[in-house]
Amino acid sequence: MIADDRLGKALEERYAGWKGKLGREILGKKKTLAQLAAHVEKNDLEPQPRSGRQERLEALVNSYI
């Protein structure tokens, strides 16, 4: 599981957005909730939930066990 890094690649893909400028600012606590709300309103963003594919990742881990 460690050698082929399939789980690591899936996690990297899932959280890739946090490596962008806004994601780094959020993680670095450089943006307040009010600032984020203003950003969403200014850019007319409508984030949609997206599957974390938990069942697929659980099946991947179980295939190694």
C-alpha positions as CSV (number, residue, x, y, z in Angstrom):
1,M,0.0,0.0,0.0
2,I,2.8,2.4,0.8
3,A,4.9,1.4,-2.2
4,D,2.2,2.0,-4.8
5,D,0.9,5.2,-3.0
6,R,-2.6,4.9,-4.4
7,L,-4.1,6.1,-1.1
8,G,-1.7,9.1,-1.0
9,K,-2.5,10.0,-4.6
10,A,-6.2,9.9,-3.9
11,L,-5.7,12.2,-0.8
12,E,-3.5,14.5,-2.8
13,E,-6.2,14.9,-5.4
14,R,-9.0,15.4,-2.9
15,Y,-7.2,18.2,-1.1
16,A,-5.4,19.8,-4.1
17,G,-7.4,23.0,-3.8
18,W,-5.9,23.8,-0.4
19,K,-2.5,24.3,-2.2
20,G,-3.9,27.4,-4.1
21,K,-3.5,30.9,-2.8
22,L,-6.9,31.1,-1.1
23,G,-6.5,27.6,0.5
24,R,-3.1,28.6,1.9
25,E,-4.5,31.8,3.3
26,I,-7.3,29.9,5.0
27,L,-5.0,27.3,6.4
28,G,-2.5,30.0,7.5
29,K,-5.3,31.8,9.3
30,K,-4.8,34.9,7.2
31,K,-8.5,35.1,6.2
32,T,-11.4,35.7,8.6
33,L,-14.8,34.2,8.1
34,A,-16.1,37.7,7.2
35,Q,-13.4,38.0,4.6
36,L,-14.3,34.7,3.1
37,A,-17.9,35.6,3.1
38,A,-17.1,38.8,1.3
39,H,-15.0,36.8,-1.2
40,V,-17.8,34.5,-2.0
41,E,-20.3,37.3,-2.5
42,K,-17.9,39.4,-4.6
43,N,-17.1,36.5,-6.9
44,D,-20.7,35.2,-6.9
45,L,-19.4,31.7,-5.9
46,E,-21.8,28.9,-5.3
47,P,-19.7,26.0,-4.0
48,Q,-21.3,22.6,-4.5
49,P,-20.7,19.6,-2.3
50,R,-18.5,17.0,-3.8
51,S,-18.1,13.4,-2.9
52,G,-15.0,12.4,-0.9
53,R,-15.4,8.9,-2.4
54,Q,-15.0,7.5,1.1
55,E,-16.4,4.1,0.2
56,R,-13.9,3.8,-2.6
57,L,-11.0,4.7,-0.4
58,E,-12.2,2.3,2.3
59,A,-12.4,-0.5,-0.3
60,L,-8.9,0.4,-1.4
61,V,-7.5,0.1,2.1
62,N,-9.5,-3.1,2.7
63,S,-8.0,-4.6,-0.4
64,Y,-4.6,-4.5,1.3
65,I,-5.7,-5.9,4.6
